[in-house]
Amino acid sequence: MPVLRLDKVTRRIKPIIVKEFRQVRRDRISLAILLLLPAFLMLLVGYALNFDVKHVRLAVYDQDKTDMSRGFIRGFSNSGYFDIAGYAQRYGDVDVMLASGAARVAIVIPPDFSGNLMADRDVAVQVIVDGTNANTATAALGYINTIIQMYSADIRTKFMARKGIQMYAPIDLRPMVWYNPELASAKFLIPGFIGFILMLSSVVSTALSVVREKEQGTMEQLTVSPLATMEILIGKTVPYLAIALVSSVFVLLMGFFLFHVSVRGELVWLYAGILVFLLSALGQGLLISSFAKTQQVAFMMAVLSSVLPTFLLSGLVFPIRSMPWLLQLLSNVTPTKFFIIVIRDVMLKGLGPEAFWRELLYMALFAVVAIAIA
């Protein structure tokens, strides 16, 4: 009996599914949102948004002009983090280069640099950093400290060798970086932006599809038909769910071939998370469509309710633990926060559902509540 009932429901909602596929094929705007927008956003954010600070323009005021001072400067140019922007002839040139933006960092080497080092005396080297971009300035200072420490350690080793003293290091530091050995920001950002892209495209497309029925006056025809409300919602949701799943394949392939972000875990758990997340996103789109009267209003509501919470409150870019407690509480409203945890655990760490079953449960609960209210 239940089998016959399910078969009957399938026959009833099949015409709606076919109609939605035909509507999407005819509506080029919706088709572009579903297929082209995710690919465009992946290219845009993958190449434009990058937290890796490299090729910082460096100004040098070398008052010593010896082989030792030039070797000291080569440590910066060979690191890959700094590019020599120019050599200042006087101290005032440093101010000009930093003020004009020709350089972001300047190093001032004193005239007695090599003499003091040869005499085993300390040397004061001045480093000036343009702090208008706090992120670049902080990273550049960290790189400078590391390069100078390595140079100082080399000189200290040679000094101790001349004195016949063996170096003693009480702590042998051997750092290991798991999951992202290159510390590439793309491997951190791309999985999160998959959730951002799928949320945006799914919510917008679903909201517009239902509101379009209202504007065209065909929603009344559906409501007076023998179909139940849930059958109408299922029929209008299934096509966009299928298209969003296909779009997720494209996004994952782009992440792999363009940014070398692979999936370490099982694909079945990855797509289990994607499926539950898409159901929550589609439920949010249906909920928006139940309030909006026009496609313009639905589009604005969909963008504002998906872009801002996803970008600001999901942990995609900004860590949630550093936010005020009220914003941490509000962050639980967006399902993207929990999806990002799932997709990073699967793609970067290779973990299974034992690590993120709570997140899957929350997204499923969000989908049920949103669809029920819609």
N, C-alpha and C positions, 0 to 999 in steps of 0.2 A: 504493500500500500504506500509506504513512504517513497518507494522508487517511482511509482506512478505519479505521485504528487510532485516530486522533483522534476520528472519529465514534463509534466504539465506546466509547471512554472517556467521551465526552460523554453518551451514553445511560446509562452506568452511574452517573455521579455526579449526573445530573439529579434522580433521586428524593430524594437527600439534600438537594440545594439547595431543592427544593420543600418538603420536610419542615421545613427550618430556617426558611424564610419563614413557614410556618404556625405554627411554634413561637413565633417572635418576635411574630407577630400575636396569639397567644393570651396570651403572657406580657407583661403590661402593665409589669412592672418593667423587663424588658430593653428594651422599646420606649421607655419613658421615659428610660432611660439613653442610648439611641442618638439620640433626637430632641430630647427636652425638656432634658436635662442640658446639652448644648452651648449651646443658646440661653440657658438660665438663667445659666450661667457667663459667657457673653459679656456679658450685661447687668450682671452683678455686678462683674466685674473691669473692664469698660469704664468704669463710672461711679464705682466705689468706689476703685480703685487709680489714682491720678493723682499724678504727681510735679511738676505745675505748682503753684508756690506763689503764691497770689494772695489778696487781701483779708486781709492780715495786720493784726491789731488793733494800732493805734498810739496810745500815750499821749503827750501833749504837755505839757511844762511851759515855757510861754512867759513868761519874766521881762521881756522887752522890750515886748511888746504894741504893736508899731508896724506900719505898713503893710508894711515890709520883712520883718519876722519872719512876718507872716501870709502874705505872698507866698512866703516860703521853705517854709512848711508846706503851702501849696496845691500845691507841686510834688510832694509825697508823696501827697496825697489825689487828685490828678488823674492819677496814674500808673496807677491800677488795681490796683496791688500792695498798697496800704495803705488801711485804713479807719480813720478817726479814732475811737478808742474813748472818748475823753474828754480834758478839759483839767484838769491838776492845778493846784491852788491853792498848794500848797507841795511841797517836795521829798519829804516823807514820803508824800504821796499816790502818788508814782511807785512806791515800794516796795509799797504796798498793792495797786495795780492789777496789777503784775507777779506778786505772790505769789498773788493770787486768781484769776489767769488772765483777768482782764478785758482785759489787753493782753499782747502778746507782745514788743513793742518800745516803747521810750520814748526821746524826744528832749528834751534839756534845753537851752533857748536862754538864753544869758546876758543880763543886763539891759543890757549895752552893745553888743548885737548890731548894731543899725543905726548907732550912733555910730561904732563902729570901722570899719564898712564905708564909711561916708561919708568917714571920714578916711583911707581906703586902708590900714587896718591889718588884720592877721590876726585872725580870730575863732575861738575854741575852742568847738565845739559837742559836747556829750556825747551819745553814743548807747549805750543800755543794751538788751541783747538777752537774752531768756529762752532759755537754752541747753539746756533739757530735751529739746527736739526738735532734734537736731543738723542734720537736713536743712532744716527751716524756718529755723533760725537762720542757717545758711550762706547760703541763698538770700536771706534778708532783708538780711543784711549786704552782699551783692553789689548788691542793688537800691539800698540806701541810698548806697553808694559811688558808684554811677552817677549817681543824682539829685543828690548834692552836687557831684560833678565837673562836671555840666552847669550847675548854678547858679554854681559858681565860675568856669567858663569864660565864662559870660555877663558876670559882674562884671569879669573880667579884660579882656574885649574892650572894655567901656565905659571902663575905666580907661585902657587904651592909646589909645583914641580921644580921650579928654580930653587926653592928653599929646601927641597928634599922632604917635604911633608906630604903624606898621603891624604887625599880627600876622604872625609868620613861623612856619610849621609845617614843619620839615624832612621829615617823613614824613606823607604824605596817606593815611590809613587808609580803605580802602573795603571793609568786610567783606561777604562774600556767603555765604549759607547754602544749600547744595544739599540736595535730596531732602526736607527738612523745614524750609522757610523760617520757619514759625511757631514752630518749636521746641516743638511740641505733643507731650507725652509719649504721647498716645493713638496717634499714628502710629508711635511706637517700640514700644509695648507690644502693640497689637492684633495685628500679624502674629505676634509670638511666642506670644501666648495662643491663636492658632488652632492652633499645634502642641501646646500644652499640653492644650487641650480635646480635640483629635482623639486624642491619645495616651491620655488617661484613658478616654474612652468606648470606644475600640477595644480596648484591653487588657482592660478590665473585662468587656465584653460577650462577647468571644471566650473568655476564661477561664471565665466562668460557663456558657457554652453547652456546653463539653465536659464540665465537672465535673457538670453536670446529667444528662448521659447516664450517668455513673458512679453517681450517687445513685439514679437510676430503674432501673438495671440494664439499660439498653438498649445500653450500650457493648459488652457481650459479644455481643449479636446482630449488631452491626456488624462486630466483629472476626472472627466465624465466617462472615460472608457472603463471596461471591466477590470483594468489593471489596478492592483493595490499600490499604495504609496511607496512601500519598500521595493516593489517590483519596478516601479518607474525609476527610483533612485539607483537600483542595481543596473538597470538597462542603460542609464546615462553614465554610470561610473565605469563599467567594464571596459568600454573602448579607450577611455583616457588612461586607465590603469595599464592596459596592454601597450599603448603607445609610449607611456612613461617608462615601462620596463625595457622596451626597445631602445629608448633614448638613453637609459642608464648604461646599456651595453656600449653605445657609442662613446659615452663620457668616460667609461672605464678604459676603453681601447685608446682613446686620446691621451688619457693620463699615463698609460703604459708606453706608448710609442713616442710621445712628445716629451714627457717629463720623467720617464723611467720609474714610475710608481707602480709597482706590481702588487699582487694580492698574495700574501704569505699564508693566509688561512684557507679554510675550505670555502669553495664558491657557494655551496648550498647554504651555509650560514650567512654569507654575505647577502645573497639574494633573499633569504628569509628576513633579514633586517630591512632590506630595500622594500620588499613587499609590504611589510607592516608599516613602514614609514610612509609609503605612497598611499596606503589606505587612510592614514591619519591626515595626510595632505589633501587628499580628495575629500575627506570628510569636512575639513576646514573650508574648502572651496564650495561645497554644497551648503554649508552653514552661511557663508557670505551671500550666496545666491538667494537664500530665503529672505534676506533683508533688503538687498539691492533691487531697485526697480529698473535701472537702465544699465547698459553695458559699460558706460563710462564710470558710473559710480561703483559697479562691481570691480572694474579694473583697478581703480584707485584703492578700494578697500583690500583687494587681494594683494596688491603690491605693498601697501603699508603694513598689513598684518603678517606678511611673509618676509619681506626684505629687512625691515628694521629689527624685529626681534631675532631673526636668524643671524644677522651680521653683528649685532651688538650684545645679545644676551645668550648666545648659544655656546660660547667658548671657542668660536671659530677663529677669532683673532685675539680677543682680549680674555685673559684668564678670569674665570668667574669668581674664584676665591679672593681676588683682589678688589672685587666690587663691594659697595655697601650692602649690608644685610638685606635691605629692602629690594635691591636689584637682584640679589641672589635668589630671593624668594620669587620674584617675577620671572626669573629665567626658567622656572619649572613649567611655565605656561606653554613654551614653544617645544614641540616634539623634536625639532632639529638638534637641540642640546643633547638629547639622549641618542639620537641617530649618529651624531658625530662620535660619541663614545663607542658605539657598536662598530662603525666602519673603520675607525682607527685601530680598535682592538683586532679586527679581522685582517685588515690590509697590512698594517705595520707590525703587529705583534704576533699574528697567527694564532690568536686565541679562539676558543669555542664558546658555546652558549653558557657554560658555567661562569664565565666572567661578565656577561652582560645580559643575563636573563631578566634582571629587574628593568633594564631599559626597554627590552622588547615588550615586557608586560605593560609598562607605562604607555608606550606608543599604541599598543592594541587598545588599552582603556581609553586613550584620547580619541582614537578612531571611532570606537563604539559610541561614546558620548556625543561626539560631533555629528555623526550620521543620525543618531537618534533624535537630537534636537532639530536637525535640518528636516 
